[in-house]
Amino acid sequence: MTEPRVGEALERLAAGSSRRGFLGRLGSAIVGASAAGFVAKAIRPGEADAYHFCGHTYTTDSCPHPMGKALPRIDSNGFPLRPSDGHPVDNLGRLINQRGEPLGSDGRVLRDPDGRPLPPAPRTPICDNVGAKFGFETSIDGSWYRCCAGRVRKLMDCCSYSDTRINGDAALTGYCYQGRKVFCVTYLDTNVPC
């Protein structure tokens, strides 16, 4: 039913204008209709949906995480956490207990073939690990906050003096200070409701 109405409207619009004017208005109408749906999805009350994770609305990619392409979740000291539940992981991406011992999926300490507990691996703050991996100094300078899954999320820029960011394009200042620029981003989920 809507097709004849749309067709009639287009014919009326075309009759009263030049071809170029018609195409311009038609293009604007299509873009406007598409944008309305996008904006409605992008702005939800109470939630900051994002480019690649909740709360992050720009295109700078996540800092490398020991769990591979996982989200860059960290604790209050910058150490890596498993994104799904906030359990600590070591630099190899293994779950660990409070003593740093690697754990299996059953929650038990991993053991070697002789039954001895596997030794702990290092556990380095994500932004420090980025600096070591890419060969320059890094620091977490500033942060911003968003509401994600009903809790306040603290998002942080891992900053460096590099003119390019992890994406390979030009680095932005973001929340970095003293001439540093954003290289990649991390986040901390707080227990503060929003």
C-alpha positions in Angstrom: 0.0 0.0 0.0 2.8 2.4 0.7 4.5 1.9 -2.7 1.8 3.8 -4.7 1.8 6.7 -2.2 5.6 6.9 -2.3 5.5 6.8 -6.1 2.9 9.5 -6.4 4.8 11.7 -4.0 8.0 11.3 -6.1 6.1 12.1 -9.3 4.7 15.3 -7.7 8.1 16.3 -6.4 9.7 15.6 -9.8 7.0 17.6 -11.7 7.8 20.8 -9.8 11.5 20.8 -10.0 14.6 20.2 -12.1 16.2 16.8 -12.2 19.2 17.9 -10.2 16.9 19.5 -7.5 14.7 16.4 -7.4 17.7 14.1 -6.9 19.1 16.3 -4.2 15.8 16.4 -2.3 15.3 12.7 -2.8 18.9 12.0 -1.5 18.3 14.2 1.5 15.0 12.5 2.3 16.6 9.0 2.1 19.5 10.1 4.3 17.1 11.7 6.8 15.0 8.6 7.0 18.0 6.4 7.5 19.6 8.7 10.1 16.4 8.8 12.2 16.6 5.1 12.7 20.3 5.2 13.5 19.9 8.1 16.0 17.0 6.3 17.7 19.3 3.2 18.2 22.4 5.2 19.2 20.8 7.3 21.9 19.1 5.1 24.5 18.3 6.6 27.9 20.7 5.4 30.5 23.0 3.5 28.2 26.1 4.7 26.3 26.3 2.3 23.4 29.5 2.5 21.5 31.6 1.8 18.4 33.2 -1.3 19.8 32.2 -1.5 23.5 29.6 0.2 25.7 30.7 3.8 26.6 33.3 4.2 23.9 31.9 6.4 21.2 35.0 7.0 19.1 37.0 4.9 16.8 40.3 4.4 18.7 40.7 0.6 19.2 41.0 -1.3 22.4 44.4 -1.8 24.0 45.8 -5.3 23.4 44.5 -7.7 26.1 46.0 -11.0 27.2 42.7 -12.8 26.2 43.2 -11.8 22.6 40.5 -9.7 20.9 38.7 -9.5 24.2 37.4 -6.2 25.5 40.1 -4.2 27.4 38.7 -4.6 30.9 41.0 -3.7 33.8 40.9 -3.4 37.6 41.5 -0.2 39.6 45.3 -0.8 39.2 45.2 -1.3 35.5 45.7 -5.1 35.6 43.8 -7.3 33.1 40.4 -8.8 34.0 38.3 -11.3 32.1 35.6 -9.0 30.4 32.7 -11.4 31.0 32.9 -11.5 34.8 35.8 -9.4 36.0 38.0 -12.3 37.2 41.8 -11.6 37.1 43.9 -13.0 34.3 47.7 -13.2 33.9 49.7 -12.0 30.9 49.0 -15.3 29.2 45.2 -14.8 29.5 44.7 -17.5 32.1 42.4 -17.1 35.1 44.4 -16.8 38.3 43.7 -17.1 42.0 44.8 -14.6 44.7 48.3 -16.1 44.7 48.6 -15.7 40.9 48.4 -19.4 40.2 46.7 -20.2 36.9 43.3 -21.9 37.1 41.5 -24.3 34.9 37.9 -23.9 33.8 36.9 -26.0 36.8 38.5 -23.4 39.1 41.3 -25.7 40.3 45.0 -24.8 40.1 46.5 -26.0 36.8 49.2 -28.7 37.2 52.0 -30.0 35.1 52.1 -33.7 34.0 53.9 -34.6 37.2 51.1 -33.1 39.3 53.0 -30.0 40.4 51.2 -26.6 40.3 52.1 -24.6 37.2 54.2 -21.5 38.1 52.5 -18.1 38.0 53.0 -16.0 34.9 53.7 -12.2 35.2 50.7 -9.9 35.4 51.3 -6.4 34.0 49.0 -3.4 33.8 47.5 -3.3 30.3 48.8 0.2 29.5 52.3 -0.7 30.7 52.2 -3.9 28.5 51.2 -1.7 25.5 54.3 0.4 26.0 56.6 -2.6 26.3 55.0 -4.2 23.2 55.2 -1.1 21.0 58.5 0.3 22.4 57.5 3.6 24.0 56.4 5.0 27.3 52.7 5.0 28.1 50.5 6.4 30.8 46.9 6.6 31.8 46.3 10.3 32.1 42.6 11.1 32.2 39.2 9.3 32.1 35.5 9.7 31.5 32.4 7.9 32.7 29.4 6.3 31.1 26.5 4.2 32.2 26.8 0.6 31.0 24.6 -2.4 32.1 23.3 -0.3 35.0 26.8 0.5 36.4 29.2 3.4 36.0 32.0 2.5 33.7 35.3 4.4 33.8 37.0 4.7 30.4 40.6 5.5 30.2 43.0 6.5 27.4 46.4 4.8 27.3 48.5 7.8 26.2 51.9 8.0 24.5 54.0 10.5 22.6 53.3 8.5 19.4 51.7 10.5 16.5 49.8 7.4 15.4 47.3 5.4 17.5 46.9 1.6 17.5 44.6 1.8 14.5 47.6 3.2 12.5 46.0 6.6 11.8 46.6 10.0 13.4 46.5 10.0 17.2 44.2 12.5 19.0 44.8 14.3 22.3 41.7 12.9 24.0 42.2 12.8 27.8 46.0 12.9 27.5 48.3 15.6 29.0 51.7 17.1 28.5 51.8 16.5 24.7 50.8 12.9 24.9 48.1 11.5 22.6 45.7 8.6 22.8 47.2 5.3 21.6 44.4 2.8 22.7 41.6 2.6 25.3 40.7 0.5 28.4 37.9 0.5 30.9 37.0 -0.3 34.5 33.5 -1.4 35.6 32.6 0.1 38.9 30.0 -1.1 41.4 28.3 2.3 41.3 24.8 2.0 40.0 23.5 4.5 37.3 
